[in-house]
Amino acid sequence: TLKAAIDNADYVLPDGAGVVMASKILGSPLAGRAAGFDVAKELLALLSKGEKRLFLLGAKPGIGQKAAEKIAGQYPGVVIAGIQHGYFNEDSEVLDGIKAARPDVLFVALGSPRQELFMQRNRKELNAVMLGIGGSLDVFAGEVKRAPDFFIRHNLEWLYRLSKQPSRFFRMMKLPAYILRAFAWRITGRTGK
């Protein structure tokens, strides 16, 4: 389950305004949001210093190649060990290729919850640091623009994305429901576990 994947992860990042808001409502405020894209950029800067190997998993066919080219240009020390689009049905279809590439880091851009479940299932088999980055390969590739700084600073990146992709409306409606659930947990004394 997604809960098990999160509970067993080595690190869990608050990559969403809803998580930060709910932490405040529940009385355990987080320092702030740690967007997967920002964490990925920081990790790339570190990787480029040591010529470490990076594997890109996910997104539509062709996006990984574009992202790899941009990453190689911005972080010349990073070795792109391999690329695999996210259109596969079984993990076994991609595991041999990832293992053969021997990545130090694996960016998993399969969207949630698929990426978290993939990392949970394969964490022992793949000897790599895995980071779930959602749609960030599209941003690295230059196919999608990230929200302007104003929206990021004010935890409104979701609103910018909704304005660019109105088809996300029903998916975005989960945020108010999540916040209402946090209020209910606070009122009833539940921890949400």
N, C-alpha and C positions, 0 to 999 in steps of 0.2 A: 504494500500500500504506500501511498504518498507519505503518510505520517511516519511509517517505518523508515522510509528512505531519508526523511529529514532527521528523524531521531538518531539514525545511525551514521549520518554524515560527519566528516571530520570538522567541517566548518559550515555554518549556516549564515548567510548574509541577508540583512534586511533590504532586499531589492524591491521596494514598493512603498508608496506613501501610506497604503492601508496598514501595513505591518507597523510602521512607525507610529501612526495615529492610534492603532489599537494598543500598542505598548503603553502609551500615555494614559489611555482610558483605563487600562487594567492596573495602573499604578507602578509599572516597571518600565519607565521610559528609556528608550534606546537613544544613543547619542545622535543618531541620524540615519539617513539612508545610505546604503553602500550598493550603488547600481552595478550590476554585472559588467556593463560596458566599461565603467571606470576602473573596476578591479582588473578586468582583462587588460586594459591599457597599462596599468601599473605593473602587472605581471609580465607583459611583453617587454617593458623597459628593463626589468630585471633579467629576463631571459636573454636579451640582446647582449648583455655584458658577458655572458658565459657561453655563448654559442650553443644554447640548448635547443632541443628538438621539440617542435610543436606539430600536433596533428589537429586538423579542422574537421569536425564531424557535424553535419547538419545542413540545413537550408536547402533551397532548390538546386538542381543541377546547374553548374556554372558559377554559382554565387561563391562557393568556396575558393575557386580558382582566382576570381577577381579579388576576394578578400586576401588571399595569400600574396598576390602581387602588391597590393597596397601595404600590407603588413611588412613584407620584405623591403619595400621602399622606405618605410618609416622606421623600422627596427632592423637594420641590416645584419645584426648579429644573430637574429633568430633563424634557425634552420627549419624550413617547412618540410616536415618528415612525411606528410601525407594529407590527402584531402578525400573526403567521402561525403556525398550528399545525404540528406536525411530520408530519402525515399527508399527505405528498405522495410521488410516485414518482420524479419527475425534477427536478433542480435548476431546469431551465428554467421549471417551473411557478411558482416563487417569486422568481426573480431580478429580473424586471421590477418587481415590487412593492417589493422591497427597494431597488433602485436609485432608483425614483421617490420613495421616502421620504427619501432622502439622509441616512441615519443617520451619526452620528459614530462610534457604537459599535453593534455587533451582538452580542447575547447569543445563542449557538447552543446550544440545549438539546435535542439530538437523541440523546444517549447516545453512548457510545463503542463502536465506532470511527466510527460514522456522522458525528458532528459534526466530528471531526478530518479526515475525508475530504472533507466538504462545504467546510470552510474551506480546505483545500489546493487543491481544484479551482477555487474561486472567489475566491481571494485577490487576483488581479490585476484581476478584473472588478468587485469590490466595493471601493469606496474608503472603507473603514471599519475601525476596530480591531475584530477579532473575538475573542470569548472563549468557549470551550467551557465550559458550566456544567452539563452532565449533567442531573440531575433537579432542579436548583435553582429552576426556575420553579414547580414544585409547592410548594416551601418558601416562596418569595416570595408565592405565591397563598394560603398558609395551608392548603393541602390536605394537606401532609405536615409533620410536626413534625421539626425537627432534633434530633439526639441531645443529651442533657443535657451540660453542660460537662465533667463527670467523664469521660465516654466520649471526648469530643473531645480533652481534655488528655492522655489516656493512649493515644491512637491506637487506640481501640476503637469508633470510630463505626460501623465495619462490623458489629460484634457487635450493637450496638443496632438497626441497620437489619435485620439478619437476624432478631432477635427480633420485630420488627414485621412483617416480610415473609418468613416461612419459605420461600416459593416461590423465594427467592434462593439457597437452600442450594447447589445444584449450581454456580451461577455463583460463589459465594464459595469453593468448593473450589479455584478457580484460584489463590488466594492461597498456600496451603501449597505447591502445585506450583511457583509462582514463586520462593518462598523457597528451596526445595530446589535449584532450578536455579541460584540465586545462589551457594549453597554449592558446587555442582559446578563452577561457573565459577571460584570462588576456589581450589578444590583443584587444578584443572587449569591454572590460570593464564590462562584465557580472559577476555576483557573483556566478552563478551556481545554484541558487535557483529556 
